[in-house]
Every structure is written in structure tokens, then in C-alpha cells.
């Protein structure tokens, strides 16, 4: 059992390191090749990680595919975060601030006002949001996010 938990953690760590390097999560095949593990074992690890909310898998996909490796999004979103020349997508306003925090780097964030649609550029320097009078509103309390995470 400990071996499987260690392997799941290894897969999780690989998902994150690959995502940081490539701005997208790896496929099961890419992870299996890099980790030197059978694809079925990696597939089971992806499912385990999804089931335990370590990542969020694409709903209904035939092959497990990471849609969210929090705070990173595998699909384009209205929250673009540029860090050291790489652009990542964040899942939401909360996660757009989580990316520079996770990477311990300054960032430029492109988003838009949910009320009026006006484009916003937010800068994070030395772990602080620079200037601006911003407010983020979350439609649901956190405890309800997993009821429909893709739409939350």
C-alpha cells in the first residue's frame, strides 16, 4: 500500500513539474514514458489523484486527462498569468493569484472585469498585488465548489 501511495505522489509531483515547465499537464502516456512505468499503472494513479481531489480530471474523457492541477488550468480561461516569459491559464480569480504564489515569482495577469468586461492587467511583485482597486467575487462558498467544479 505504501508503495502505491508513494507512486501516486510521484505521479502527482511529475504532473506539477511538467505543468510548470510546459504550461500544460502531461498525458498519461507522457507521464508513463518519463516515469518508466506501465501506462495502466499511471492511468490508475491519475484516477486516484482525481478521486482524492489532488487534481481535477476532464469529466467524461475516455482517457484520464488533467483539466486542473490547482492552480493551473489545462484549458484556456479568462485568467492568463505570465511568469518568466511563460503564460499559464488559471482556473479562476483565486487561482490567478495562486500561480505566482506557487512559483514564488512575479507575474503579469490578464483578466477582465466580470461585471463590465473591461480588460484588467494585474501585476504581482514580491508576493504582493501592485496597485489597483480590485474585488473578486465568488458565486458559491468554497464548500460547494466540488459539486460542479468545472462551472464554479
Number of C-alpha atoms within 10 A of each C-alpha: 6 7 8 12 12 11 17 20 15 13 22 19 12 17 22 19 15 16 18 18 10 13 17 22 25 20 17 23 15 15 22 18 13 10 15 10 13 13 16 12 16 24 20 15 22 27 20 15 19 20 12 10 14 15 23 23 22 17 11 8 9 7 13 20 22 26 20 24 22 18 21 27 25 22 15 11 13 18 22 21 27 20 18 9 9 12 16 26 25 28 27 20 18 14 19 27 22 18 24 24 17 13 11 13 15 20 28 20 26 17 21 15 13 11 6 7 9 9 12 14 12 19 21 18 14 13 14 13 15 11 9 10 5 10 8 10 9 12 9 9 8 9 7 11 14 12 9 8 11 14 8 15
